[in-house]
Amino acid sequence: MRQPPETRRGSSDAPPESAEIARSPALEVCAAFDQLDVDHLVYVPCSTARPILERLAPSLGARAIVASVEMEAVAIATGLVLAGRRPLLMMQDTGLGNALTVLTTLPKAYHVPLLIFATRTGGLNEINAVVHEYSDGVPGMLDACRIRRFELDYRVPLAAWRPLVVDAGRAAQLSRRPVVVLADLKAGHPEAAHAPPAGSGHTAPHRSVSSAGASDIAHDTASRAAPARLDSPYRVQGTADADTDRATRTPATTNGAPGDALVPLAHFDALRIIAETFADAPLVSSCGVSSRELASLGERDNHLYLLNSMGAVGATALGLALGLDGRVVVGVEGDGGFIMGLGTLATVAAVRPRGLVWIVVDNGVHCSTGGQPTAASVVDLGRLAAGAGLPTLGAGTPNELDAALADARTLASIGPVLVHVRTSAEVAPTPYFQPDAPVIGDRFRRALDRRS
Ligand SMILES: Cc1ncc(C[n+]2csc(CCOP(=O)(O)OP(=O)(O)O)c2C)c(N)n1
């Protein structure tokens, strides 16, 4: 049992000892993150995590990244770890469901250590009437996916919170797998029944969440100044023709060689040109046809072939670009995957990582699953990206692609670039491709090490 503050304080005038300040679950958890030397925070907010977020995020500055959805957060953090960083991932447990496919098929499958701190919903003091329907099943869901979990709630003595979170972080490192801490910060804690030190900016983590508290948070957010919106100074090539015949996928050319437009770019040729142009750059490719076609050109250590994790290419490449401090990183994915992870467009536009070249190879269909149409047969993805404020280059012929990739390399030194490549829907016959994910991950990490 901890001593009461009076008996531990040397004199009434002396500043409180650090051990005394760390007398709430939230502050114990923050102390653990300090001990683990966390260097990035990737998170989707939760109101009970607010005391932790308010302490961590300001100290990390631009290295605190708000993700649009939890699967994206997992992929960003995975990219950061592969780049040699020590990110912490925070989310509400309600978001674990959103993250589960990517969690299991990316960091778990590729043996990437990841510490996830998930705030518990449901249980004591829960005010959300529906969330029990989901949150009661969270531990079982993680168990079913064989993702290790640690649990923290009012039954765990306060003194055990910090070591337990540190243990979870070490377990992730030692096992080279994602590990989840499920922490109930709203259920009250008998040993933390006093407010944090005045002026610390923290609210009592054990208070139950009221609707008044919720509206405070909404107000705080609304009153914050909106970031300046940059108009894209760059051209949008080859993506502007809304009347393009989507059925035949005739590319809209603006700078191709004479006659270029008559020859639609084949999917395989697009990937070959991309691989040749960025021969030495770390490259993340999407599952299905893209990874298969790329690998058929010769497997490369600097290529991270995703074998599932549809929709996570942009986010993984974003994490890598952030972790590699502006080195050119290429993400290659299909239009279906891009649309699945569309929130990442907003995140990339907000975070603006230098070095990121995000290439959407748009064949208008889910080619890997038999050619079912994607929304890109109606929606112009290049315009979408340009609308988000990203420098966007379009291409629909080999010459246009060459030119766009050369420009993209230059522009990437300033910030992220999106290249929208329209191709035909045919794919090259490629051999079955099912390499071992941990081997791909290990090769990729070593390739990055060799270059750094
Ligand atoms: C979460 C998830 N949903 C569905 C799938 C099945 N799937 C694999 S590839 C693919 C289509 C990908 O389409 P696109 O991104 O356009 O790439 P393309 O196959 O055309 O190269 C789908 C739906 C999956 N792997 N993961």
The ligand as an SDF file (V2000), in Angstrom:
LIG
                    3D

 26 27  0  0  0  0  0  0  0  0999 V2000
   -9.7850   -6.6240  -46.0920 C   0  0  0  0  0  0  0  0  0  0  0  0
   -9.8400   -7.3810  -47.3780 C   0  0  0  0  0  0  0  0  0  0  0  0
  -10.9780   -7.4130  -48.1000 N   0  0  0  0  0  0  0  0  0  0  0  0
  -11.0260   -8.0790  -49.2640 C   0  0  0  0  0  0  0  0  0  0  0  0
   -9.9230   -8.7400  -49.7220 C   0  0  0  0  0  0  0  0  0  0  0  0
   -9.9800   -9.5190  -51.0310 C   0  0  0  0  0  0  0  0  0  0  0  0
   -9.2270   -8.8360  -52.0600 N   0  0  0  0  0  0  0  0  0  0  0  0
   -7.9360   -9.1410  -52.3500 C   0  0  0  0  0  0  0  0  0  0  0  0
   -7.3090   -8.2590  -53.5790 S   0  0  0  0  0  0  0  0  0  0  0  0
   -8.7690   -7.4690  -53.8090 C   0  0  0  0  0  0  0  0  0  0  0  0
   -8.9680   -6.4900  -54.9170 C   0  0  0  0  0  0  0  0  0  0  0  0
   -7.9540   -5.4030  -54.9420 C   0  0  0  0  0  0  0  0  0  0  0  0
   -8.3310   -4.4970  -55.9310 O   0  0  0  0  0  0  0  0  0  0  0  0
   -7.3990   -3.3050  -56.3410 P   0  0  0  0  0  0  0  0  0  0  0  0
   -6.8640   -2.6540  -55.1230 O   0  0  0  0  0  0  0  0  0  0  0  0
   -8.1210   -2.4400  -57.2820 O   0  0  0  0  0  0  0  0  0  0  0  0
   -6.1580   -3.9910  -57.0200 O   0  0  0  0  0  0  0  0  0  0  0  0
   -6.0860   -4.9030  -58.3130 P   0  0  0  0  0  0  0  0  0  0  0  0
   -6.4550   -6.2740  -57.8980 O   0  0  0  0  0  0  0  0  0  0  0  0
   -7.0200   -4.3470  -59.3430 O   0  0  0  0  0  0  0  0  0  0  0  0
   -4.6590   -4.7890  -58.7000 O   0  0  0  0  0  0  0  0  0  0  0  0
   -9.7330   -7.8840  -52.8800 C   0  0  0  0  0  0  0  0  0  0  0  0
  -11.1220   -7.3600  -52.8140 C   0  0  0  0  0  0  0  0  0  0  0  0
   -8.7610   -8.6880  -48.9130 C   0  0  0  0  0  0  0  0  0  0  0  0
   -7.6140   -9.2680  -49.2770 N   0  0  0  0  0  0  0  0  0  0  0  0
   -8.7450   -7.9990  -47.7820 N   0  0  0  0  0  0  0  0  0  0  0  0
  1  2  1  0
  2  3  1  0
  2 26  2  0
  3  4  2  0
  4  5  1  0
  5  6  1  0
  5 24  2  0
  6  7  1  0
  7  8  2  0
  7 22  1  0
  8  9  1  0
  9 10  1  0
 10 11  1  0
 10 22  2  0
 11 12  1  0
 12 13  1  0
 13 14  1  0
 14 15  2  0
 14 16  1  0
 14 17  1  0
 17 18  1  0
 18 19  2  0
 18 20  1  0
 18 21  1  0
 22 23  1  0
 24 25  1  0
 24 26  1  0
M  CHG  1   7   1
M  END
$$$$
